[in-house]
Amino acid sequence: MAPGVVRVALRRTLRDVKYVDVVRPRRARGLVREVYRQVERDFGMLAPPVALHSAAPDVLAAAWLMLRESLVAGGTASRADKEVVAAAVSAANSCPYCVEVHGMALGSLGEPDAAAAIAAGDTGGIADRDTRELAAWAQGAGQLPADVPAGAAAEFTGVAVTFHYLNRVVSVFLGPSPLPDAVPASARAKAKAVLGFLLKPGTAPPPGGALGLLPAAPVAGPDWAPPGGSLAGAFSRAAAAFEAAGERSVPPRVRDLVRRELKAWDGKSPGLSRAWAEPPSAELPDGERAAGRLALLTAKAPYQVTPADVAAFGPERTDDRGLLELVSWASHAAALELGGRLPVRPRREDPPRRGGR
């Protein structure tokens, strides 16, 4: 867990969140307060990628549920291997903020070379074969290592889905780095090393500890999650919360358009042109076109979202919650689609051989 002075400093980075006002910890009440307390206890700090959801408390809880139960909680896979997946997915999604954060975490766990290779876009240059295969799998370019246990495979998939989600909301609402702009380029490498050391993950909390934040969902968990387990419970509850958010803040025609576009998408960057993000006038009326554009950009190329895109959506929302729910819904829809395509063929249920990682 981060020392108190570091946690206070990191709380100040909540001011860097764009477009929405984040509930400050001292003003948090109800579900927001409960989530904040769990995040600081189990993750070690109130991370801006989680706190930025505070305008929509149930969506905040859903984002934390996915992150805690896949990456943070103890399980079959090691935290280092899960950080490999988090960093590799973030690199594939062009999310430098998340690559930096989870590269620091990976380096603090004894894998600085793997973190550097992932950040450089060179997963093929990772020396350890199993780590190299895991990173390639996370980016949709291969199979899991042959002897990955079923429990670890499910955890890796959960991490991948979570970061396909988080990368998108982070790209919209945060800048390219967790370090303040005031840190000069000459000092950034040292600052990252110090921060990575201070934020090194501690003892993993037990799984299932966040499930009580949201009610049980009427639908089963995803196919890749063991039935009845904490992953199934977390992701089914989160999916219900995101769907409810979409029903509140995303017009039905926009939801249909995004789902249809995601089904036909190959998952690759659509390129610099944004013509694909202009909804056909025959499909969306003028009053929904800004929402459609923002939702499509968020789902397929969140790094292309501009202040003008957010401002154009302004007349279609009444408060921060509407914007947050649209972006969260589109991000979750993309995460489900891309995560569901990952090949998972676990061979056995025995413990992972890399017990020290």
Phi, psi and omega in degrees: 000143181292140175302158185304318182296324179289320180297321178297316179297320181291328177299327181293337179290351175298338178291342182278353179293133183264151167076334180230153176270128179271136176293123179288147184307320182290341180259359183290139179224162173057226184297322179300315179297319181295318179295313180306316181296318178294319181298313180294325180287314189265331181261340176099345180198160176275089186291131178306322179300335175272310185298334182298345179277001194295342178292343178232090189305320181290327176289322173304311180297321180295316179298317179292320178305312181297315183294313183296310188285341178264309186267316194273317185292152176292156181185212182279315182280153177283157177295324180297316179295323178293325176293328174301314179297314181300314181292319182292317176298317180297321178294318180296330180269007180055050179246085185299328178302309182289326176299317181294312182299311186277342168292319176298317179297318180295318178297322180292340179265012174096015182235052182295326181292320177295319179299317180294320180295318179295316180297328181276359182074027184234061180297334177293344179270002177291127187292315183287126186297315182295319177295320179298316180293323180295316179296319179295318177300316181300332179264013176074025185240025179171183179264160171295152173310145193301326186255025176291126179294159181300319180297319179293321179300319178295318179296318178298318179295319177300318177297317180298314178299316180302317184278337168297327176287303186298322180305323183287312180293325178295318180298327180281315192258349182233167179276192186278354184212146175285345179278141179300151179299336183291343178287118183293156182303323182293340183252358187292321181298315179293320180298320179295320180297317180294314181296319178300320179294316182292331183260017179304130181302139177266209180296132183290133177288159180292148179294154175091355186292344181257357187299328182290353180290331181231151179291155176301143182272151180285350181250157179288166177288177180296159184300329185279349183265133178303128182302136177082355182272178182292328178295313179299316180296318181293313186284332175288318177297316180297317181299320179296321180292318179293322180294319177297321177297318178297320179295329179283320195239354182240120181304144182307320180294327177290318179298317179297318180297314182296315180299318180295317180294322180293322179298325182271353186278140178273002178086355181272160179301131181284359178092182185286330179295144178248015182300326181295338183270002178271107183299136176301137182298335179288341184263325183231135175290166183305323183290350181243000185290322178294320177296318179296317179297312182296320180294318179294316178298316180300317184291319189250335181206067186298334178292351177265356179292130181244165174304328179295324178296319180291318180296323180295329178283344185311311181296343183267000179231160182251342181200181180301327183299320181299316178295313181298319182290323177296311181297318180294317180297313181296321178295318180292321178300317178293320181297318178297317181295311183288319179296325180291346180270350183292132179285126179231110179227071180296146183261331185202169186256003185288163183299153179297141184289339182267064186298336182278354183255000000 
